[in-house]
Amino acid sequence: MLNNEMTGCLKIEYPIIQAPMAGGITTSALVAETSNAGGLGMIGAGYMAPAQMREQIKEIKRLTTKPFGINLFIPKPVQASKNSIKAANQALNPIRQKLQLPPQDNLDVADYIEVFKTFMEQIKVVMEEKVPICSFAFGIPSKEVIAELKQHNIILIGTATTVNEAVENEKAGMDMVVIQGSEAGGHRGGFHKQEQENVDSIGLMSLLPQAVDHISIPAVAAGGIMDGRGFAASLCLGAQGVQMGTAFLTCTESGAHKVHKEAILNIAEDQTVFTRAFSGKWARGIKNPFILEMQEHEGYLPDFPVQNTLTQEIRKTAAAENNPDFMSLWSGQSARLAKNQTVKSLIENMVTEAKQFNINI
Amino acid sequence: MLNNEMTGCLKIEYPIIQAPMAGGITTSALVAETSNAGGLGMIGAGYMAPAQMREQIKEIKRLTTKPFGINLFIPKPVQASKNSIKAANQALNPIRQKLQLPPQDNLDVADYIEVFKTFMEQIKVVMEEKVPICSFAFGIPSKEVIAELKQHNIILIGTATTVNEAVENEKAGMDMVVIQGSEAGGHRGGFHKQEQENVDSIGLMSLLPQAVDHISIPAVAAGGIMDGRGFAASLCLGAQGVQMGTAFLTCTESGAHKVHKEAILNIAEDQTVFTRAFSGKWARGIKNPFILEMQEHEGYLPDFPVQNTLTQEIRKTAAAENNPDFMSLWSGQSARLAKNQTVKSLIENMVTEAKQFNINI
């Protein structure tokens, strides 16, 4: 009963997108295996230098002939006063001390926003390398960028956490839009009223049908989907396909730290929480000592990406020591359904299970 | 493909429960029309005096020969210091003044917990009147009460907001359990760690399949479901049926205040929020001046039902004046899907729409 525009447009077999998780999770093997299995692999390139992006794109092309995609972060003006950086450092220095890291006191905002400087170069790489699909988080690109990408026949996917954001994505010319429910792990991908997005996040069961009623481009469901049940449910709610992060994160091919994978495989559904203490942007992760210690400071921490740069060394050192207490252990609310399996078996099982509901995939 | 134990057990045609909304919303017409249309009508009797309950039960029996149910609140020890009552009154008195109500200063906890005193009498009425189905919010009845109700062949339905609560409901002998996602309007029906239940609420897309994996009694999906899409999606996720509040609240037969109905029919998906300022218990309602003014006081307000009694006159006066600013405008996150329609057309449309997904209802 579905007239699936999404698979036709993306030239893939199954409407299953591997979420573009940034920070080394989306290895070339993860991306290529997803595409080889009939889904859409995505590079989480938000934090990547252009040269690094190009290298990974080339590597993936050697591993698959199927379409794959890449995700970028939309830059926006940073609101981070010297005072907020000072206060963040005051809160972070005791944690740095625990990890035997030196205290930090650099207050120059410019030093913290590297990730925002390279956006236009990233876009250039996407076009030069002819990556067939490009998705965006934290905003919508400018008219000029959209026009140029479209001229290169690149399919564009936006991200929305509210109905209005979905409508804005369609108006701007996105070919489809990911509808991200409150269940989703990692960063909120939307772009409205950040101060509220932790408390006002909308569950996918509510958000998806309401968004679908207001757009005509394909909707891709995201948040809490882990298996054929969530896949079939998303199609009933009006999505044409799904995007899954946590389900791919614990796969064999994912580059997530083993401590991160193990943490997800061992928690219950109520052990994640929204925090902006890691990056300055609200994101859902497993409650750990870092989140708890920083909770009282959430209100005045500097914006993304300043806070992200401030916590970088802490996260890196903790990871090197296999210490989950100070790592950003992003996870959605369906961790009990996570499995350590190959990408191939994840996708095959999803399709088999979803087909049992008599829904045309 | 569904072997629907739920409809068999409840002796109803469609696995659609009208949520037992307390406070006058579940009129006899609403309950009886739901049952007459093939669903299960429920009296929200949490705040009702036993005599009032008996009267409504008798009235409903005159309006339908079909099964219907009733919902009760499980009493538990109240934590409400004189200091917290004093602080609540300090926060509420300026609002009372706006409504030309006298300030309050009664600090005697005992005067505020009427609703907890009558539970055993309420149970007695349920048995004497042979109400076929009884559901519970805020906890699980004692072994003795469960045994007695079962001896009277009354079908018991629990409420869970986490997987563990669902498991506890099954262990205690509930015949089925409502799985309430974060999208749901009104009170959180669960019973664990109240201090966290606003921030840790789990979206239905995540909660439902995880709960279903851990119980063998039928699961009833609740939270954000408004139409055949949510109905079909819930069945895909493993529920045997659905319970809907907001969708019934705006129906013609509902006793909700017209200002309440109009508010729901006019808001977007992101205009509700969790608050405990009305009742002392976390609940989702439309953001209004009362919620915003009380936000800073949430931390130290007395427990349910003390805070509920404290705000009673404010809510009542605001309602009498058609003033939405100080009423508890409970609503789920799917308000954009709410319609002013009859119960019969709500249920018929849901069933017709859900059947289009080729899922056996």
Boltz contact constraints between the chains, C-beta under 6 A:
constraints:
  - contact:
      token1: [A, 162]
      token2: [B, 270]
      max_distance: 6.0
  - contact:
      token1: [A, 163]
      token2: [B, 269]
      max_distance: 6.0
  - contact:
      token1: [A, 181]
      token2: [B, 203]
      max_distance: 6.0
  - contact:
      token1: [A, 182]
      token2: [B, 203]
      max_distance: 6.0
  - contact:
      token1: [A, 183]
      token2: [B, 203]
      max_distance: 6.0
  - contact:
      token1: [A, 183]
      token2: [B, 205]
      max_distance: 6.0
  - contact:
      token1: [A, 183]
      token2: [B, 206]
      max_distance: 6.0
  - contact:
      token1: [A, 200]
      token2: [B, 270]
      max_distance: 6.0
  - contact:
      token1: [A, 202]
      token2: [B, 269]
      max_distance: 6.0
  - contact:
      token1: [A, 202]
      token2: [B, 333]
      max_distance: 6.0
  - contact:
      token1: [A, 203]
      token2: [B, 181]
      max_distance: 6.0
  - contact:
      token1: [A, 203]
      token2: [B, 182]
      max_distance: 6.0
  - contact:
      token1: [A, 203]
      token2: [B, 183]
      max_distance: 6.0
  - contact:
      token1: [A, 203]
      token2: [B, 203]
      max_distance: 6.0
  - contact:
      token1: [A, 203]
      token2: [B, 204]
      max_distance: 6.0
  - contact:
      token1: [A, 203]
      token2: [B, 224]
      max_distance: 6.0
  - contact:
      token1: [A, 203]
      token2: [B, 333]
      max_distance: 6.0
  - contact:
      token1: [A, 204]
      token2: [B, 203]
      max_distance: 6.0
  - contact:
      token1: [A, 204]
      token2: [B, 205]
      max_distance: 6.0
  - contact:
      token1: [A, 205]
      token2: [B, 183]
      max_distance: 6.0
  - contact:
      token1: [A, 205]
      token2: [B, 204]
      max_distance: 6.0
  - contact:
      token1: [A, 205]
      token2: [B, 205]
      max_distance: 6.0
  - contact:
      token1: [A, 205]
      token2: [B, 224]
      max_distance: 6.0
  - contact:
      token1: [A, 206]
      token2: [B, 183]
      max_distance: 6.0
  - contact:
      token1: [A, 206]
      token2: [B, 224]
      max_distance: 6.0
  - contact:
      token1: [A, 206]
      token2: [B, 269]
      max_distance: 6.0
  - contact:
      token1: [A, 206]
      token2: [B, 333]
      max_distance: 6.0
  - contact:
      token1: [A, 206]
      token2: [B, 334]
      max_distance: 6.0
  - contact:
      token1: [A, 209]
      token2: [B, 229]
      max_distance: 6.0
  - contact:
      token1: [A, 210]
      token2: [B, 269]
      max_distance: 6.0
  - contact:
      token1: [A, 210]
      token2: [B, 336]
      max_distance: 6.0
  - contact:
      token1: [A, 224]
      token2: [B, 203]
      max_distance: 6.0
  - contact:
      token1: [A, 224]
      token2: [B, 205]
      max_distance: 6.0
  - contact:
      token1: [A, 224]
      token2: [B, 206]
      max_distance: 6.0
  - contact:
      token1: [A, 229]
      token2: [B, 209]
      max_distance: 6.0
  - contact:
      token1: [A, 229]
      token2: [B, 236]
      max_distance: 6.0
  - contact:
      token1: [A, 229]
      token2: [B, 237]
      max_distance: 6.0
  - contact:
      token1: [A, 232]
      token2: [B, 236]
      max_distance: 6.0
  - contact:
      token1: [A, 233]
      token2: [B, 233]
      max_distance: 6.0
  - contact:
      token1: [A, 233]
      token2: [B, 236]
      max_distance: 6.0
  - contact:
      token1: [A, 233]
      token2: [B, 237]
      max_distance: 6.0
  - contact:
      token1: [A, 236]
      token2: [B, 229]
      max_distance: 6.0
  - contact:
      token1: [A, 236]
      token2: [B, 232]
      max_distance: 6.0
  - contact:
      token1: [A, 236]
      token2: [B, 233]
      max_distance: 6.0
  - contact:
      token1: [A, 236]
      token2: [B, 236]
      max_distance: 6.0
  - contact:
      token1: [A, 236]
      token2: [B, 357]
      max_distance: 6.0
  - contact:
      token1: [A, 237]
      token2: [B, 229]
      max_distance: 6.0
  - contact:
      token1: [A, 237]
      token2: [B, 233]
      max_distance: 6.0
  - contact:
      token1: [A, 269]
      token2: [B, 163]
      max_distance: 6.0
  - contact:
      token1: [A, 269]
      token2: [B, 202]
      max_distance: 6.0
  - contact:
      token1: [A, 269]
      token2: [B, 206]
      max_distance: 6.0
  - contact:
      token1: [A, 269]
      token2: [B, 210]
      max_distance: 6.0
  - contact:
      token1: [A, 270]
      token2: [B, 162]
      max_distance: 6.0
  - contact:
      token1: [A, 270]
      token2: [B, 200]
      max_distance: 6.0
  - contact:
      token1: [A, 333]
      token2: [B, 202]
      max_distance: 6.0
  - contact:
      token1: [A, 333]
      token2: [B, 203]
      max_distance: 6.0
  - contact:
      token1: [A, 333]
      token2: [B, 206]
      max_distance: 6.0
  - contact:
      token1: [A, 334]
      token2: [B, 206]
      max_distance: 6.0
  - contact:
      token1: [A, 336]
      token2: [B, 210]
      max_distance: 6.0
  - contact:
      token1: [A, 357]
      token2: [B, 236]
      max_distance: 6.0
  - contact:
      token1: [A, 358]
      token2: [B, 358]
      max_distance: 6.0
